[in-house]
Amino acid sequence: MTTPITLYHNPQCSKSRRVLALLRDAGIEPRVVDYQQEPLSPAQLTALLRSMGLGARDLLRSQEAVYETLNLGDPQWTEQELVSHMVAHPILMNRPIVVSPLGAWLCRPPERVLDLLAPPHGCKALENA
């Protein structure tokens, strides 16, 4: 079944691969965006954050070496600056992110994607979107 679901995916990430497998097991073939190969623009990332109800700091991967190198834990960084760093260094983006007509989610843990499939929303809601 083709659905209007987009997965912002890192193929090297086990959680991202798990979300893709869960979607496919449910018969859903999402549009897969390898955001490291196809980086988001600052406007796209800002809109995605807004859709998820998150700030840029909420999406940062603090365990990445570039996080330490750039000292991104310092509160001096503005929202726009943090977004710019994630655009320049996509590895800083936490994942996987799933966007559907029902909303946008950071799917950590991966099973959070099942909320897209469970009643009351279920697959029928996605088919009719």
N, C-alpha and C positions, 0 to 999 in steps of 0.2 A: 504494500500500500504506500503510495506517495503522499506525504503530508507536508504541510508548511512548517516543518521543524528544522531548525538549524542547530548544529552542534559545533561549537568552537572547540577544536580538538587538537591535542598534542599526541601524535601516535606513539611517542616514547613514554607517555604517562599511563601507568596501569589503571588509574581511576578513570581516565578519559576513555581508554579501550573498554573498560567495563561498562560505562554508560552506553557506548556505541553498541556493544553486544546486547545489553538489556533492551535497547530500542529495536534492534534487529530481531531479537527473540520474540518481541511483541508484534512483529510484522511491519515495523515502521522503518523506512529507509530515509534517514534525515539527509539534509544538505550538510555535508561535512566541510568545514573550513579549517584548514591547518593554519592557524593564526600566526605561526612562526614563518610560514612560507608566504602567506597573504596577510601582512600586518594590518591591523585596523588603523584608521586615521584617528586623530584626536577627537574629532566630532563623533565618529562611530563609537569609540570607546566611552566617551562621556555619555552618549545616549544609552549604551548598554548598561553602564553603571546606574543610570537613572532608572532604567526599566527594572533592574534588580533591587533597587532601593539601597544601594551600597555606595560608600565613598571609595575613592581610589585606594586609600590605605587598606580598606577591607579586602581588596582584591590582590594586594601585593603578596608575593611569595618571599617571605623573609629569609628562607633557608638558601636562597640562591647567592652565589658569590658576588654577583654584580650588586645585589642589595647592600652588602657590606661595603663593597668598594665605593659605592656612591653615597654611603652613609644615609640610606633612606629611612632609617629608624629615627633620625633627627626630626623633631616636630617643626623645624624651620620650613619644610617643603610644603608648598601650597597644593591644593587639589589639582590645579592645572599643571604644575610642575611634575607631580607624581604621574599624572596621565601621560605627559610627554616622555617621562622615563620608561613607562610601560610600552609606549609606541616604539621608542628607540630600541628597547630590549624586551621583546615579547615574552621571553622566558620568565619575566617577572610577573606575568599574569597568572593568577590561580585558575585552575580548570578542573573539570570541564564545565562549560557554560552551555546551557540549552535554552533556546528561544523558541516559543510556540505561540499560537494565538491565545493561550491561557496565561502567558507571561514569560518572564526570563528568570532562570535559576542558576546559581552556582551549585552544581550537583556534587556536593561533598557532604555526606558520603554518596557514592554513586547511586545507591538505591533511592535517593531522593527523586531521581528521574521517574520512578514508578508513580509518583503523585500525578504525573501527566496522564497515566494510563488507568488509574483507579477511579471508581465512582466517587463523586458525582460527575466528574469531567469525562473520564473514560475516552476510549478511542472514537466513539461515535461523535463526541464533541469536536474532536480533531478532524474527522471526516467532513463535518458540516461547516468547518471554519473557512 
